[in-house]
Amino acid sequence: MQTTLRSKTKTAILWRVSENVGIQGIQFFVSIILARLLMPEQFGVIGMLMIFIGIAQTFSSGGFVSALIHFLIIKNNIRIWFQTTFFRTFKRFF
């Protein structure tokens, strides 16, 4: 099956949009559950922490995923870069 660049682009955009919608949906339901379980002061502190964590995650990725995509297009030997990006991103969660 021959896939064109246009069909690959549409598929990638669809996956990315569905990923963002899924993440936003899960975060919305988690925040509703937390709002019901916590006192307003505690929920406010959690909200401030979530903003801080979101900003920190933006800076901690360091553009590795974007660099990996650009590197995939330019170079053939990508195994080391892929592993580095995967483990650095995975390590961030622990």
N, C-alpha and C positions, 0 to 999 in steps of 0.2 A: 504494500500500500504506500503510495507516494504522498507524503504530506508536504504542503507548501508552507512557506514562511507565514503567509496570511492565516492559515488554519492553526498553525502553532501559536501565533500571537493571540488569536481569539481564545484558544484553549487556556493559555497562560493567564490572560486577563480574567477569564471566567473563574479559574481556580483562585486567583488572588482576591477577587471581589468576594467570592464565597468564604474565603478564609477570614477576611476582614469582617464580614457580616456575622460569621460564627463567633469570632472573638468578642465583638461588641455585644452580641446577644448574651453570651455567657457572662460577661462582665456586668451587664444590666441586671440579669437575674441574681447574680451573687450580691450585687449592691442592694437589691430589694430585700433579700434574705437577711443581710447584715443590718439593714435599717430596721427590720422588724425585731431582731434579736438584741441589738445594742441600744444603749441610752444615746440621746442626741449628742452629748459631748464626746462620747467614745466614737460614734459614727463620724463626727467631724474630724477627729484625729486620724481615723482610718482614711478618710477622704484626702486629707493633706498628705498622708504617707503614700497613697496611690498616685497622687500628682508627682511627688518626688521620685517614686520608683519609675514612673513613665518617662520622666526626663532623663533619669540615670540610664535606663535601658536604651534610650535613643543614642546617648553618647557612648555607651559601652559596646554597642555593636561595631562602632568604628568603621562602618562602610564595608565590612568584610563580604557580605553577601553580594553587594553591588560590584565589588572588585572581583569576586569570584565569577560572576556572570560575564563581566568584560574579559576576564582572563580566559574563560572557556572559549570565547569567540576567537581570541588571538592565538593562544598556545594549544599544543596538543598534550603536553605532559601536565595533567591537572590533578592527579591523584593526591599529591602532597598538599596542594592548596585546599582541596576539598576536605581532606581530613583535618587540617588545621582549622578551617572555618567551622566544621561540624563540632569538633571538640571544644573550641573556644566558646561557641554559642551554647553548647550543652553544659559546660562548666559554669556558665553564668547563673544557671538555675540551682546550683548546689553550693 
